[in-house]
Amino acid sequence: MHYNVAQLLKDPIGSTRNYRLEEAFTGVARLADGVSGPLQLMKTHQGILVTAKLSVETRICCARCLAECSLGIALSVEEEFFPIVDVQTGRRLNVPDGAESLRIDASHNLELSEMLRQYILTDTPLKPLCRPQCRGLCQGCGINLNDTDCQCDRGGVDPRWGKLAALLGSAGND
């Protein structure tokens, strides 16, 4: 996702360019299956402000049953990118502290992939589920309980918890 912003950097502060982002990703370094939505680039006094409302479709692994499933994420993006070279003079510019990944390169290209990757990672749930009622895997045989019921004996108590179970059993007799 490259955008050449040389002309926008020459325009007055407040000038904008509007785009419609429609990207499908393939290959090993795939960010998501698809990203779509409106994207606006606006000239600021220091660089380019990127704002977008994006819909992202990505594949994840369920935290309970380990099945691959689809996840939709709605992203609201707002980041300012800073040029490393002045578009008028070609003079090298200092990028503000903490904005090393938000740079406009020497050819005045704005690359959005890394910013988008970071937004996707921060909006992806830590323990995503394929569905809210996911039953997970059987602890005995490992079968996916969403597909079939297993034949494991679940009535027995793990011997490591035997003494605790005995305490709980005797507490119920009082």
Beta strands, then each sheet from edge to edge (+ up, - down):
strand 1: 2-4
strand 2: 16-24
strand 3: 34-43
strand 4: 48-61
strand 5: 68-83
strand 6: 103-104
strand 7: 109-111
sheet 1: 1+ 7-
sheet 2: 2+ 3- 4+ 5- 6-
end
